[in-house]
Amino acid sequence: MSEQGDEQTGREAAAEALCEQNRKVLGVFTIAVVFLLLQLPYLVVTDTDSSLFVVAVLNVVGSGAFALLSGGALWFCRQRAM
């Protein structure tokens, strides 16, 4: 029973630490979204057989992942504060 209580306390501590860094997470989210929007046109403009297209795809996937994760963290903290 105490292990479950310790686990819950650890999760609460992790959630609290994440939500304390809300401004930094917002910064990561903003940079990821801006970079994603800058990279999306390269998917249309470049030739699909070029190495630039591969780099653009990797950049879009990476910045999209950062945007989703940081946006999810922001949403979680906002829901937790309510």
C-alpha positions as CSV (number, residue, x, y, z in Angstrom):
1,M,0.0,0.0,0.0
2,S,2.8,2.4,0.8
3,E,4.4,1.8,-2.6
4,Q,1.3,3.0,-4.4
5,G,1.3,6.1,-2.2
6,D,4.9,6.8,-2.9
7,E,4.3,6.3,-6.6
8,Q,1.4,8.8,-6.5
9,T,3.5,11.2,-4.6
10,G,6.3,10.9,-7.2
11,R,3.8,11.5,-10.0
12,E,2.4,14.5,-8.2
13,A,5.9,15.8,-7.7
14,A,6.7,15.3,-11.4
15,A,3.5,17.1,-12.4
16,E,4.2,19.9,-10.1
17,A,7.8,20.3,-11.4
18,L,6.5,20.3,-15.0
19,C,3.9,22.9,-14.3
20,E,6.4,25.1,-12.5
21,Q,8.3,25.4,-15.8
22,N,5.2,26.6,-17.6
23,R,6.9,29.6,-19.2
24,K,9.8,27.5,-20.6
25,V,7.4,24.9,-22.0
26,L,5.4,27.8,-23.6
27,G,8.7,29.0,-25.2
28,V,9.4,25.5,-26.6
29,F,5.9,25.3,-27.9
30,T,6.2,28.6,-29.6
31,I,9.6,27.9,-31.2
32,A,8.4,24.4,-32.4
33,V,5.2,25.9,-34.0
34,V,7.1,28.7,-35.7
35,F,9.8,26.3,-37.0
36,L,7.0,23.9,-38.2
37,L,5.3,26.6,-40.1
38,L,8.6,27.7,-41.7
39,Q,9.4,24.1,-42.8
40,L,6.0,23.1,-44.2
41,P,6.4,25.0,-47.5
42,Y,9.6,23.0,-48.2
43,L,7.5,19.9,-48.5
44,V,5.7,21.4,-51.4
45,V,8.5,23.3,-53.1
46,T,11.3,20.8,-53.1
47,D,11.7,17.7,-55.3
48,T,10.8,14.5,-53.5
49,D,14.0,12.8,-54.6
50,S,16.3,15.5,-53.2
51,S,18.1,15.4,-49.9
52,L,16.6,18.7,-49.0
53,F,13.2,17.0,-49.0
54,V,14.4,14.4,-46.6
55,V,15.8,17.1,-44.2
56,A,12.5,19.0,-44.5
57,V,10.5,15.9,-43.6
58,L,12.7,15.2,-40.6
59,N,12.4,18.8,-39.5
60,V,8.6,18.7,-39.8
61,V,8.3,15.5,-37.9
62,G,10.7,16.6,-35.2
63,S,9.1,20.1,-34.7
64,G,5.7,18.5,-34.9
65,A,6.6,16.1,-32.1
66,F,7.9,18.9,-30.0
67,A,4.8,21.0,-30.6
68,L,2.5,18.1,-29.7
69,L,4.4,17.2,-26.5
70,S,4.8,20.8,-25.3
71,G,1.2,21.6,-26.2
72,G,0.1,18.5,-24.3
73,A,2.1,19.6,-21.3
74,L,0.6,23.1,-21.5
75,W,-2.9,21.6,-21.7
76,F,-2.2,19.2,-18.8
77,C,-1.0,22.1,-16.6
78,R,-4.0,24.3,-17.5
79,Q,-6.5,21.4,-16.7
80,R,-4.6,20.7,-13.5
81,A,-4.9,24.3,-12.4
82,M,-8.7,24.4,-12.8
